[in-house]
Amino acid sequence: MSRTRSHSLDAGGLNWNSLPLKLFAGGNAKFWNPADIGYLAAYAGAALSSGQITGAEGDKFSAGKLGSYTVGKDGEIVLGPPTEFTADNIDKFNF
């Protein structure tokens, strides 16, 4: 099976490293910065494991350079709006 569009996957799985550029080339210009997702996940995990938060709705924690976050319903933490990638800024991101 070969990948013909962004919604189809090879049996081997998803290669995140190339996906953003393929989406951009396909006309999709807004998605979350993978580095920021990982950064936020690391801070949330550290806050949870240290007991700073329990994962309950309303818990607050700091995520370093990303600022403060509040745990939402069902333990959800929203990074924020997606980054808009353009021809002028796409090369500034190392996917």
N, C-alpha and C positions, 0 to 999 in steps of 0.2 A: 504494500500500500504506500502510495507517495502523497506528499503534502501538496495540495493544489491551491488551497486557500487558507486563510488564517483560522477557519473553524474546523479544519480537518487535521488529524494528528497521525503520525506514523505509529506503528505498534510500539516503538521504543519509547515514546513519551514526548514530552514537551521540552524543547531546547530554549529556555528563557533567554539565553544570551543573544540569540538572533531574532527572537520574536518582535521586540520593539521596532527594529529596523524594517522588518517585513510589514508590520502594521502601518508604519509611517509611509512606506512605499506604496501600500495599498490604499492610501488616502485617509487613514485614521490618524489623527494628530493629537489626541488626548488620552493619556493613560498615566497610571501612577508610576512615579520614579522608583525603580526597583531598589536603589540604594536607600531611599527614605523608608520604604516598607520594611526592609531588614533592620534599619536603625531603630524604628519605632518598635518593632517586634522584640528586639533585644532589650530595650528599656522596659517594655511592658513585662517581659519575662523576668527581668531582674527585680522589678517592683513586686511582682507576684511572689517570687521565690523568697524574697527578703521579708515578706509580710507587710510591706508598705501598703499594698492593696490586696483585696481578697477576690477581685473580679466581680464584685457586686456593683450594680448600677449606682452611679454617683461617685465611686472611688476616683480620686484624683492623683496624678503622678506627673513628674517632670520627665520629658524625653530629650534632655540636653538641648542641642541646637534647634530642635523642632518645636520646643516650647512645652506648654502644659497640655495634658489630655485628661479627659473624663471618660470613665467606662460607661458605656451606654447599656441599653436593654440587652439582655442575654449575653452580657460580657463583651459586647462589640466595642471596638475602639476604631474610630474613623480617622484615617490619616488626614483627610481634608480633600479639597478639590484636586482633580487630576492636573498634571502638568501639561501644558499645551506645547507640543513640539513643532517647530517650524524649520524651514531650511536654514535659517540664521542661527538656531541654537542646537540643532540635533548633534552636531559634532562636538559639543561641549560635554556630552554624556558618554561615559565609557560603558557600553553594554557588553 
